[in-house]
Amino acid sequence: MFLNATRLTLRRQHPLLPLVSINLSRGNQSMNPSTVPGQDVQEVTGLVCQEADLQDGQMREVSVGDNKVLLVRTEGRYSAVGSRCSHYNAPLVKGALVGNKVRCPFHGACFNVKTGDIEEYPGLDSLPCYKVSVQDGKVYVSIPKQTLTLTRRVKEMCSVSAHVNHTIVLIGGGPASLVCAETLRQNCYQGRIVMVTKDTLPPFDKPKLSKALNVDSSQIVLRSSDFFQQHGIEVRTQQEALTLNTSDKAVMMKDGTLLHYDQVLIATGCRARPLGCPGSELKGVKLLQSHEDAKEIHTSCLGRKVVVVGASFIGMEVASYLADKASGVTVVGTSRYPYGRSLGSRIGQMTMQMLEEHHVKFFMDDCVTEIRGESGSVRQVVLKSGTVLEADVVIAGIGVSPNSDFLSGSAVKVDSRRTVIVDKFMKTNMEDVFSAGDVTSFPLTIRGDQMVNVAHWQMSQAQGRVAALNMLNKPTKMESVPFFWTVLLGKSIRYTGYGEGYTEIIFKGNVEERKFLAFYIKDEAVVAAASLMFDPAVAQLAELMATGQRVTRAQAQCEDLSWLQGF
């Protein structure tokens, strides 16, 4: 096992390190009058409230100059951090505050309000942390002038050292590998890090592809090439692993390169499942896997007739995006309503109506049996019911398969679905071989360690972090709560928990009016929740689950939902 290299070198000072907060309660007002806020010409200071304005467990968005700041009071003390989530800039004041942690209302990222550090994903960066002082019952926040424009903060990271003879290979260029690499560097690992990915891009924000097909690559790349170079992370694009030899500790790449490792992370994710019907090889049949796929789908669908096969998350998001761009969009699904198994028929029917209002047509309880072409290009889609749909483009969104084929013949255990089996430390059955992300099956804490495969962006990031810490012999268990979102026509449905096998759904609000909270029940307990226009309820429930609290069916039935805030 690699030994921590902290003693080998001194860590350099990162220009974006958080400032040390000064937190003074009423009982500790020994600040010298000469340091009254406003005296330091290097800072911008604002009087933001009276000390009695906030009680413990309350937060408020305040202004210091032109800057918005999240002011929080916990344990009798004030602290202040950046007001916007580092993921998609959601206002954290609308989120869930629990103890010293605030959870984003949109996508569930969590930040420590004392330090600004990110503690749960999605997102990569931490929040800036500001100096707070209390004098004569008044609360002041000070921001250094040189950091006035900063809205996020990169944690301090080391780089590679030639004196450390140790290599970690990350197979895959998704969120798990990226967070693993960053966590290693944040924890003083100075060995070599090599990330290999089949993509043409370095790690990018893949969830955006189905929601905004025409997005420019510069808008989705998560870290710049300068970032990787600065921190000594080798990123090799358009590289594919062919075999993994755990005896020799080597990965054979498609280009013939042999990468030797001391530890390896399998984070190869999943690939879109192709249509298996006659005609699926015709020009115009598309899969959404890469940034290039997304751009090509956007271009080929403009003003054309499009059939989307599959009425789950990817298919519905693509149909939503194309609704006002194609000449016609038709969705074919095998269930009665979209999301029938995952979200339930009422929500599925609602989303179907949303898209129908934008002229998307649906053929449900049906499937594609043949795609007919002319001169090698798509012309018609034939359904099992006998219906024939005119089509210029067919987009398949019928699920995914794990990218684990290269493990065939290796000693790494996979399950019946070909996902890699790991324990709570993200370790496989083979020494020094870890796995994380969509390609894994792991024990889910909130479901009694049931082995599951959860293909959520946020979970992949969390697993990458846990894998890195355990690589460094810092025992850490994977205990994150799944959090997911989908976007249709600008409306976001949020989801937390793990609802597989639910037997009942209890609704609050009104699904038909498109403002609701849904509790998914199994064995008299809430196992998941989904919402639309009901923030921050799902974030609050995620926090309850994260603290190990069991939410009962009786609580979900209550008209009064104050228990959601009663941590």
C-alpha positions, 0 to 999 in steps of 0.5 A: 500500500502506498505510504502518504508522502506528506513528510516528503515535501512542503505543501505550497500555498494555493492562492484560493485557500479559504480565509480563516473565519473569525467567529465571535459570539455575544460572550466573546467580544474581545476584538480591539476597537482598532480592528473594527471592520472597515479599517483594513484597506485590503478588505471590503466590509459590510454590516449585514445584520444585527446579532439577534436577527438569526437564531441557530439553524437559520441562514440568510443571503446578505450583500457585501458591496456587490457580492452576495454572501450566505450568512449562517448561524450555528452553535451560537456563532456566525459564519459566511460563505459564497451564496451560490452552489459551485455546481450550477449556481443554485441559491444555497439560501433556498436549500436545507441547512443541517448542523454545519452543512447546507445542501443545495436545493437543486441537485443535492451538493453539500457544503460545510458552512464553517469552511466552505468545503464541498462535502457531497456532490455534484460539483467539484469546487468548494465555496469561498469562506469569509471573515465574520466579526460581531461587535456591539450586537452588529454582524460584519462580513469582510471580503479581501479585495483580491477575492471579490470576484471569486464565487468558488474555490479549488481545494489545495492540491499537490502535484507529482513528484519524481521522488515518489515511485508509485502509479495509479491508473484510472481507466475511464474519464468520467466523474468517478475518475476525475474526483478520484484524481483530485482527491488523491492530490488534495490528500498529498498523493505525489505519485503518478496519476494516469487517466485514460478515456475513450472520449475525445474530450477530457472529463466533461459534464455528460448529463448536459448532453441530452438536455442541450445537444448543441452545447459547445465543448468549452462549456462542458469540459470540467477542468482545463488542460492547464489544471491537469498539467498544474497538478500532474494528472496525465489525461490520455484521450481516445484510449481504450483498455483491452485487458486488465492483468491483475497478476502483472498489474498491467493494463493493455491499451488498444494502441498497444501501450502497456500501463503498469500500475500500483493501484487501478480504478475501473471507472469505465461507465456504461455505453448506450444500448443499440437497437437490435431490430432489422434496419438498425444499421441504416444511416440516420439511426443514432446513439447518444454517447459522446459530445460528437454524437450530441452535436450530430444528433442536433444537426441531423434533426433540424427540420426533420422527422424524428422518432425517439425509441425509449421513454425513459430519462435520456429519450424524454430529455432528447424529445424535449430538446428537439420539440421546437427544432425538428419538424416532428418528434415521436416517442415510442415506449414499451410501458403505458407512460414514461417513467412507469417503473421509476417515477410511477404512472401519474408523473409519467402521464404528466410528463407525457402531457407536457411534451404533447403540448409541444406537439410531441407524439407518443406511441406507448405500450409498443415497440420497434420491430423494423426500420425501413430505409431508402438508399441506405438512409432511414425512411420508416419505423415499423411498430409491433402494433403495425403502425408505420411512422415516417422518420428521417432520424431514429434515436435510441434511448433504450438503456445502457450496458456496462463497459466491462468487456475488457475484464473478461478473462481477468480475476475481477468479479462481475455480477450477472449484469456484468457490473463490477462488484465492490464493497463499501470501500469501493474495493473489488475482490482483487488487491489494489483494484478499485471500481467506481461509477456506473460500471459498479454494483455496491452496497447501498447504506440506506437500503441495508447494504443491498447490492445495487447499481445506481447510474447517477452522476453524483454517486459516481463522484462520491464513489471516486472520492471514497476510492481515492481515500481508501487507496491512500489507506484512509478507511472511508465507507461509501454512504452517500444518498442517491440524488438525481434530476431530469429536465423537461422543457425547462422544468426540473424533476428532482429525485432522491433515495432508491425506490426500486420495489416501492409498493405505494406513492403518497403525493403532496401538492398536485401532479396535474398542476405540476407542483408536487412532492411524491413519497415512495413507500416500501415496508412502511417506510419512505425509500425515495422521493421526487418533486417538481416545483416543491424545493427544497423538500427533496434536498431535505429528505436526502439530508434526513436519509444521510443522517440515518433517520427512518422516515415512515409512511405515517409521516409521509401521510401527514398534512403537516410536513414540518418534520422535513425541517425538524432534523 
